[in-house]
Amino acid sequence: MLSEKSTLSQFLIETRRQHPEAVGDLNSLIVDIALAVKRIALAVAATPFSDGDSYGLTNIQGEAQHRLDAAANDIIVRSTESGGHTAGIVSEELAEPHQISGRYQAGKYLLCFDPLDGSGNIDVNLTVGTVFSVLRSPRPGEPATAADFLQPGRNQVAAGYAVYGPATMLVLSVGTGVHGFTLNPTLGEFILTHPDIRIPASPNEFAINASNSRFWEPGVRRYVEECLAGTTGPRKTNFNMRWIAACVGEAHRILMRGGVYLYPQDRKNAAQGGRLRLLYEASPLAWLIEQAGGRASTGRCRILDITPTDIHQRVGLIFGDAAEVERIEAYHADNGNGGEDDCLGRDIPLYGSRGLFRSA
């Protein structure tokens, strides 16, 4: 029987007992990921004391890269490639899937991750995190190709994130709900501190980057305007607006306190298809949110139903309280929903239903 004093390893063993057919490979991979998280936590804590310029680099997607991005990427690859559990690895920092070299045995799982989400926060000592997804390889025992990773998020067998804050937490789902483990630095162990996490009801918080408001679609604009209207508006509720600039931090707050997060596709990022990467940001967070009783969507369709067309494909992402996300989807539908193309936001309307403060 699990208790709030259970370690991550004890949790995984107990969960495996519920599946006699399992041989422990997934457990071992998660333990390898947890070891990487411990190492990254130490690196993050040491960053203010490290030498050298943090910036001046770009990753393969042309984005600013902190030196710790590359370091975290290397830590996760080194920690997970040698155990014989992975057939391939996809990362935000790698142009192509990392091939399991000949000296290591290829396993039956595919690992996708963003090694350091929110790394722009490092220099101001704010929240950063790691997010990961585990899929089954369609060709177990063989080195994975990019095509092997192009699976919808509903195929995930595990997903999680680590948040490096006042305490390091690992939040995990293996398909049996969402469970939070806090790193005890004295023991060096992740301890189960938040079993069976459920998104709290009665949300009164939303997170969005308001500086992009001029690019928003009508459905998003309408939703935000109604929230900002407070008790005098149609929602009859005062909402607080948040923005951490780290998707992992936003997800963690919503799992702990409720609310909704919006990083939608808009006219600013329409050419990219959105801002967040589907395989290793949107899909794992969507899986966690749904396992905790919430909903995750592009605003038009369920994130976990989208089959990727590229390992670095981007999408809009809205997640959190199920009723709030459904409300936003309804507002999008009011402006037309044209099927699969519209689901991925390829046909963004410039105008539509009036928002609360718009004139007729």
Disulfide bonds with the S-S distance in Angstrom:
Cys301-Cys343 1.69
